[in-house]
């Protein structure tokens, strides 16, 4: 598979930032990386300040930066990018001509993936970028497949900053999730109740109603209180505020700037828990209906009444809108059968049980 094929399979291009104070070097590397295909968006900068200016609204997935630069070193740039409001890079590479003692230790502390010692050919930079892109793709591929196989999860992103919404929805799209957005507390509550998302990413500081008040309303509403909520907090948020959010019923919290892999792992965990809890709630609802169903059936002897109770309870248990059941009487011959509709205002489903006599039906009901 060619690099072009590798990088063009995602809806959103992989953003790569190349920083070097020698313009020719930055341009040469950027041109080489652009040859990876339409699936990459390469940005070049000639200094740390230039780099921060060019990516001030959108983060990047991969960062290549020179170490020795005027005004701002590569390590200083990496540290600033780690705290970028649009999120830290998924992969960071430091390029240096001097393998000085302690450099790799400092780089490791800043979560640098690799320190690359010059001279380095553009082909190697391209191979490193290709490997990083492949890792990004493979880390999300199983989740995308399972989402298609089971169902599309819908996630509500609640944040008043457009750049945060853009970043988070980009992450979610890459993982294969559906998403909706809300930009203040009141809109968040409206969309939670109207859309019934599978999970909510909830910013704390929002206009009209802050995240904690929204969370309290969600947990006090029986129709939506089961929806998992992950709080999005600023790094400067007091730990007691995080504790307050957890006490109000938040399922988890993530600190800005976001680490994409950590955030997605937490989302996957909460969705797995929710799936299990949904099954348990459905089973409990079915079990709670059994005594009532048994009482109703024991009080009926007419076949039409029995059939009506069965289809009514089946529709209620399955959460359907309408149901019909046709019971063919094997002893009565053609034309002698029962049809018991459960009429409502919307569309219907049809349950057909062939060749079951009324006597057999009564026997099944007793069992």
C-alpha positions as CSV (number, residue, x, y, z in Angstrom):
1,X,0.0,0.0,0.0
2,X,1.4,3.4,-1.0
3,X,1.7,6.3,1.4
4,X,-1.0,8.1,-0.6
5,X,-3.4,5.2,0.0
6,X,-2.5,5.2,3.7
7,X,-3.2,8.8,4.3
8,X,-6.3,9.5,2.2
9,X,-8.7,7.1,3.9
10,X,-9.8,9.5,6.7
11,X,-12.4,12.2,6.3
12,X,-10.2,14.8,8.0
13,X,-6.6,15.3,6.8
14,X,-3.7,14.7,9.2
15,X,-2.2,18.1,10.2
16,X,1.6,18.1,10.3
17,X,3.6,21.1,11.5
18,X,7.3,21.5,10.5
19,X,9.3,24.2,12.3
20,X,12.9,25.2,11.5
21,X,14.6,28.5,11.6
22,X,16.3,27.7,8.3
23,X,13.5,28.5,5.8
24,X,14.9,26.2,3.1
25,X,15.0,23.3,5.5
26,X,11.4,23.8,6.6
27,X,10.2,24.3,3.0
28,X,12.1,21.1,1.8
29,X,10.6,19.0,4.6
30,X,7.1,20.4,4.1
31,X,7.3,19.7,0.4
32,X,8.5,16.1,1.0
33,X,5.7,15.5,3.5
34,X,3.1,16.9,1.2
35,X,4.0,14.1,-1.2
36,X,2.3,11.7,1.2
37,X,-1.0,12.5,-0.4
38,X,-4.2,14.5,0.0
39,X,-4.7,12.9,3.4
40,X,-2.2,15.3,5.0
41,X,-2.2,19.0,5.5
42,X,1.4,20.3,6.0
43,X,2.2,23.6,7.7
44,X,5.7,25.1,7.8
45,X,7.0,27.8,10.1
46,X,10.4,29.5,10.5
47,X,10.3,30.0,14.3
48,X,8.4,29.0,17.4
49,X,6.4,32.2,17.4
50,X,5.6,31.8,13.8
51,X,4.4,28.2,14.5
52,X,2.2,29.3,17.3
53,X,0.6,32.0,15.2
54,X,-0.1,29.6,12.4
55,X,-1.8,27.0,14.6
56,X,-3.4,29.3,17.1
57,X,-7.0,28.2,16.3
58,X,-6.4,24.6,15.2
59,X,-4.1,22.0,16.7
60,X,-1.9,19.6,14.8
61,X,-1.6,15.8,14.9
62,X,2.2,15.6,14.2
63,X,4.9,18.1,15.1
64,X,8.5,18.2,13.8
65,X,10.6,21.0,15.3
66,X,14.2,21.9,15.3
67,X,15.9,22.3,18.7
68,X,18.1,25.3,18.4
69,X,16.1,28.4,17.2
70,X,16.3,32.1,18.1
71,X,13.9,33.5,20.7
72,X,12.3,30.1,21.4
73,X,13.9,26.6,21.5
74,X,12.3,23.5,20.2
75,X,11.7,22.3,23.7
76,X,10.0,25.6,24.7
77,X,7.7,25.3,21.6
78,X,6.9,21.7,22.5
79,X,5.9,22.7,26.0
80,X,3.7,25.5,24.7
81,X,2.1,23.1,22.2
82,X,1.4,20.6,25.0
83,X,-0.8,23.3,26.5
84,X,-2.3,24.5,23.3
85,X,-6.1,25.3,23.7
86,X,-6.9,23.2,20.6
87,X,-5.1,20.2,22.1
88,X,-1.6,18.8,22.1
89,X,-0.1,17.0,19.1
90,X,-0.6,13.2,19.0
91,X,3.0,12.7,17.9
92,X,6.0,15.1,18.6
93,X,9.5,14.8,17.2
94,X,12.5,17.0,18.2
95,X,15.3,17.4,15.5
96,X,18.7,18.4,16.8
97,X,22.3,18.6,15.6
98,X,23.6,18.2,19.2
99,X,22.8,15.1,21.2
100,X,23.6,16.8,24.5
101,X,23.4,15.0,27.9
102,X,20.0,15.3,29.5
103,X,18.2,16.3,26.3
104,X,16.4,13.0,25.9
105,X,15.4,13.0,29.5
106,X,13.8,16.4,29.2
107,X,12.2,15.5,25.9
108,X,10.7,12.3,27.4
109,X,9.2,14.4,30.2
110,X,7.5,16.5,27.5
111,X,6.2,13.4,25.9
112,X,8.4,13.7,22.8
113,X,8.1,10.5,20.8
114,X,11.6,10.6,19.4
115,X,14.7,12.8,19.3
116,X,16.1,12.8,15.8
117,X,19.8,13.6,15.4
118,X,20.9,15.5,12.3
119,X,21.8,15.0,9.5
120,X,18.5,13.5,8.6
121,X,17.1,13.0,5.1
122,X,13.6,14.0,4.1
123,X,12.8,10.4,3.3
124,X,13.3,9.4,6.9
125,X,11.1,12.2,8.1
126,X,8.4,11.0,5.7
127,X,8.8,7.4,6.9
128,X,8.4,8.6,10.6
129,X,5.3,10.6,9.6
130,X,3.9,7.6,7.7
131,X,4.4,5.3,10.7
132,X,2.7,7.8,13.0
133,X,-0.3,8.1,10.6
134,X,-0.6,4.3,10.5
135,X,-0.5,4.1,14.3
136,X,-3.3,6.8,14.5
137,X,-5.4,4.8,11.9
138,X,-4.9,1.4,13.6
139,X,-5.6,2.8,17.1
140,X,-9.1,3.8,16.0
141,X,-9.9,1.1,13.3
142,X,-11.4,-1.5,15.7
143,X,-13.6,1.0,17.3
144,X,-14.9,2.3,13.9
145,X,-15.6,-1.3,12.9
146,X,-17.5,-2.2,16.1
147,X,-19.5,1.1,15.9
148,X,-20.6,0.1,12.4
149,X,-21.3,-3.5,13.4
150,X,-23.4,-2.6,16.5
151,X,-24.7,0.9,16.1
152,X,-23.7,4.5,15.8
153,X,-23.1,6.1,19.1
154,X,-24.2,9.7,19.4
155,X,-22.1,12.1,21.5
156,X,-23.1,15.6,22.6
157,X,-20.2,18.1,22.8
158,X,-21.1,21.0,25.1
159,X,-18.6,23.9,25.0
160,X,-18.9,27.6,24.4
161,X,-15.6,27.8,22.5
162,X,-15.9,27.0,18.8
163,X,-12.3,25.9,18.5
164,X,-12.8,23.3,21.2
165,X,-16.0,22.0,19.5
166,X,-14.1,21.8,16.2
167,X,-11.3,19.8,17.8
168,X,-13.5,17.4,19.7
169,X,-15.9,16.7,16.8
170,X,-12.8,16.1,14.6
171,X,-11.6,13.5,17.1
172,X,-15.1,11.9,17.3
173,X,-15.5,11.8,13.5
174,X,-12.1,10.0,13.3
175,X,-13.3,7.4,15.7
176,X,-16.6,6.9,13.8
177,X,-19.0,8.5,16.3
178,X,-21.9,10.7,15.5
179,X,-21.9,14.0,17.2
180,X,-24.0,17.1,18.0
181,X,-22.9,20.3,19.6
182,X,-24.3,22.8,22.2
183,X,-22.7,26.2,23.0
184,X,-24.3,27.1,26.3
185,X,-25.9,25.4,29.3
186,X,-29.6,25.9,28.3
187,X,-28.9,24.6,24.8
188,X,-27.1,21.6,26.3
189,X,-30.2,20.7,28.4
190,X,-32.5,21.1,25.5
191,X,-30.4,18.8,23.3
192,X,-29.9,16.2,26.0
193,X,-33.6,15.8,26.4
194,X,-34.5,16.1,22.6
195,X,-31.6,14.0,21.2
196,X,-31.0,11.5,24.0
197,X,-27.2,11.2,23.3
198,X,-25.3,8.2,24.4
199,X,-22.7,10.4,26.2
200,X,-22.1,14.0,27.0
201,X,-18.8,15.9,26.9
202,X,-19.6,18.8,29.2
203,X,-17.5,21.9,29.6
204,X,-17.7,23.5,33.1
205,X,-17.6,27.2,32.1
206,X,-20.5,28.0,29.8
207,X,-22.9,31.0,29.5
208,X,-26.5,31.0,30.8
209,X,-25.9,27.9,32.9
210,X,-22.6,26.4,34.0
211,X,-21.6,22.8,33.5
212,X,-22.2,21.9,37.2
213,X,-25.8,23.3,37.1
214,X,-26.4,21.4,33.8
215,X,-25.1,18.2,35.3
216,X,-27.3,18.6,38.4
217,X,-30.4,19.0,36.1
218,X,-29.4,16.0,34.0
219,X,-29.1,13.8,37.1
220,X,-32.4,15.0,38.5
221,X,-34.3,14.2,35.3
222,X,-35.4,10.5,35.3
223,X,-35.6,10.5,31.5
224,X,-32.0,11.3,30.9
225,X,-30.2,10.7,34.3
226,X,-28.7,7.5,33.0
227,X,-26.7,9.2,30.3
228,X,-22.9,9.2,31.1
229,X,-21.3,12.6,31.4
230,X,-17.6,13.4,31.2
231,X,-16.6,16.9,32.5
232,X,-14.1,18.9,30.5
233,X,-12.1,21.0,33.0
234,X,-9.3,23.6,32.6
235,X,-6.0,22.7,34.1
236,X,-6.3,25.7,36.5
237,X,-9.6,24.4,37.9
238,X,-9.5,23.8,41.7
239,X,-9.4,20.1,42.7
240,X,-12.4,20.8,45.0
241,X,-14.4,21.8,41.9
242,X,-13.6,18.5,40.2
243,X,-14.7,16.7,43.3
244,X,-17.9,18.7,43.3
245,X,-18.6,17.6,39.8
246,X,-18.0,13.9,40.6
247,X,-20.3,14.3,43.7
248,X,-23.0,15.7,41.4
249,X,-22.9,12.6,39.3
250,X,-20.2,13.1,36.7
251,X,-18.9,9.8,35.4
252,X,-15.4,11.1,34.7
253,X,-13.4,14.2,33.9
254,X,-10.7,15.2,31.4
255,X,-8.3,18.1,31.8
256,X,-7.7,20.6,29.0
257,X,-5.6,20.6,26.8
258,X,-6.9,17.2,25.7
259,X,-4.8,14.2,25.0
260,X,-6.7,12.5,22.2
261,X,-5.8,9.0,23.1
262,X,-6.7,9.4,26.7
263,X,-10.0,11.1,25.9
264,X,-11.1,8.4,23.4
265,X,-10.1,5.7,25.8
266,X,-12.3,7.2,28.5
267,X,-15.2,7.6,26.1
268,X,-15.0,4.0,25.0
269,X,-15.0,2.8,28.6
270,X,-18.1,4.8,29.5
271,X,-19.9,3.7,26.4
272,X,-19.2,0.0,27.2
273,X,-20.5,0.6,30.7
274,X,-23.6,2.3,29.4
275,X,-24.4,-0.6,27.0
276,X,-24.3,-3.0,29.9
277,X,-26.4,-0.8,32.1
278,X,-29.0,-0.4,29.3
279,X,-29.3,-4.1,29.0
280,X,-29.8,-4.4,32.8
281,X,-32.4,-1.7,32.8
282,X,-34.3,-3.4,30.0
283,X,-34.2,-6.8,31.8
284,X,-35.4,-5.2,35.0
285,X,-38.3,-3.6,33.1
286,X,-39.2,-6.9,31.7
287,X,-39.0,-8.6,35.1
288,X,-41.1,-6.0,36.7
289,X,-43.9,-6.6,34.2
290,X,-44.1,-10.4,34.8
291,X,-46.2,-10.4,38.0
292,X,-48.7,-7.9,36.4
293,X,-48.8,-10.0,33.2
294,X,-49.4,-13.2,35.1
295,X,-52.3,-11.6,37.1
296,X,-53.9,-10.3,33.9
297,X,-53.6,-13.7,32.1
298,X,-55.0,-15.7,34.9
299,X,-58.1,-13.5,35.0
300,X,-58.8,-14.1,31.3
301,X,-60.3,-17.1,29.5
302,X,-61.3,-15.6,26.1
303,X,-58.7,-16.2,23.4
304,X,-59.1,-12.7,22.1
305,X,-58.5,-11.2,25.5
306,X,-55.4,-13.4,26.0
307,X,-54.0,-12.6,22.6
308,X,-54.6,-8.9,23.2
309,X,-52.7,-8.9,26.5
310,X,-49.8,-10.8,25.0
311,X,-49.3,-8.4,22.1
312,X,-49.9,-5.4,24.3
313,X,-47.2,-6.4,26.8
314,X,-44.8,-7.5,24.0
315,X,-45.1,-4.0,22.4
316,X,-44.5,-2.3,25.8
317,X,-41.5,-4.5,26.6
318,X,-39.9,-4.0,23.2
319,X,-40.7,-0.3,23.2
320,X,-42.6,-0.5,19.9
321,X,-45.3,1.8,18.8
322,X,-47.9,-0.7,17.6
323,X,-48.3,-4.4,17.1
324,X,-50.7,-6.9,15.5
325,X,-50.8,-10.6,16.1
326,X,-52.6,-13.1,13.8
327,X,-53.2,-16.5,15.3
328,X,-54.1,-19.2,12.8
329,X,-56.4,-21.9,14.3
330,X,-55.2,-25.2,12.8
331,X,-58.4,-27.0,13.8
332,X,-60.7,-24.3,12.3
333,X,-59.5,-24.4,8.7
334,X,-59.0,-21.5,6.4
335,X,-60.7,-18.3,7.2
336,X,-61.3,-19.0,10.9
337,X,-58.5,-17.1,12.6
338,X,-58.1,-14.3,15.1
339,X,-56.5,-11.0,14.4
340,X,-56.0,-8.8,17.5
341,X,-54.7,-5.3,16.6
342,X,-53.3,-2.9,19.2
343,X,-54.2,0.4,17.6
344,X,-52.2,3.5,18.2
345,X,-51.6,6.7,16.2
346,X,-48.5,5.6,14.4
347,X,-47.1,2.7,12.2
348,X,-47.5,-0.9,13.1
349,X,-45.5,-4.1,13.4
350,X,-46.9,-7.5,12.6
351,X,-46.2,-10.7,14.7
352,X,-47.5,-13.8,12.9
353,X,-47.7,-17.2,14.7
354,X,-48.6,-19.9,12.1
355,X,-50.6,-23.0,12.8
356,X,-51.1,-22.5,16.6
357,X,-54.5,-23.6,17.8
358,X,-56.3,-21.7,20.6
359,X,-55.9,-24.7,22.9
360,X,-52.1,-24.8,22.3
361,X,-52.0,-21.0,22.9
362,X,-53.7,-21.4,26.3
363,X,-51.3,-24.2,27.2
364,X,-48.3,-22.0,26.3
365,X,-49.7,-19.2,28.4
366,X,-50.1,-21.4,31.4
367,X,-46.4,-22.5,31.0
